[in-house]
Amino acid sequence: MSLIDVLGSPARLKILRELSHGPMYVSELAEAVGMDGSTAVHHLSTLEEYGVVEHYLHGNRKYYLLVKSVELHVAPPPERTFILQARDVDDE
């Protein structure tokens, strides 16, 4: 799966938008984006597989946080550039 595939899901984009404000636990995140917990976990697993998010445990809650910054640069002719990249948050 490519970064385009991972980010091609509106549900995953909603999750990333919420996580851009800070770490959240699964049920809090699911409620914020309007989906059930199992659907949220499915999307979070995909994002984690790609390395965009990571999780940690605090008590019995599983928190997710962004660990990559994702940028898209698109320019029309004559440049005709299309660049989609993910960088570690620490590199910024």
N, C-alpha and C positions, 0 to 999 in steps of 0.2 A: 504494500500500500504506500502511495506517495503522500507527500505533504498536501498536495492538491486534494487527494481523496479524503484525507483526514479532515481538512478544513472545509470540504464540500458539503458538510452536514450542517444545516441551520441549528440543530440541537447542540452540536458540539461548539458552534460559534457562540451560542447563548451561554454555555458553560464557561468558555474562555473569557467572555465579557464579565461574568460574575467573579471569576477568579482573579481578574485583573485588579480587583479592589482588595484582595487579600485571601488568605486561606479560609476554606469553609469545610464543614463536615457534610457528609453525603446527604442526609435528610434535609438539612438547611439549604443546600445547593439545589436539590431536587425541587423543593418548594419554590425557591427563587426563580427557577426557569420553567416551572409549570409542568413537571413530569413526575412519574412515579419513581420510587427508589431504584428498582431493578433496571429501568431504562437508563437512569442517570449513571448507575454503576457500569452498564455496558459501554456507554459513551466515554466515561472516565477511563475505563480499561483501554480503550482504543487510543485515547490521548496519552495515557501512560506508556503504552507499548511504543509509541512513536517518540517518547521522551519529552513531550511538551509539558506534562504535569508529573508530579510525584506525590506520594502520600506519606503520612506519618500517623502514628497512633498516639492519642492523648486520652488516657483512661480507656473507656470502651468506644470512643468515637474515632472514626477514620477521617482525617482531614486531608484535603487536596490543596496543592499550591502550584502556581505556575513556576516553571524552571527555565523556560525558553521564551524569548521575545520573537514574535513572528512578524515579518515585514513583507509587504507586497509592493513592488514598484512596477508600474506599467506606463509606457510612453508610446504615443502614436508615431507614425512615420514622421520624420526620417529616422529617428532613433530606433523605433520598433523594439523596445526592450520589454522583457517580461522576466522579472526576478522575484522569486519567492524563497525566502530563507528563514531559518530558525537559528537563533543564537542563544547561548546560555545567558541567563539574566545577569550573571556575575561579570560578563564581558562588556557590559554597557558602561 
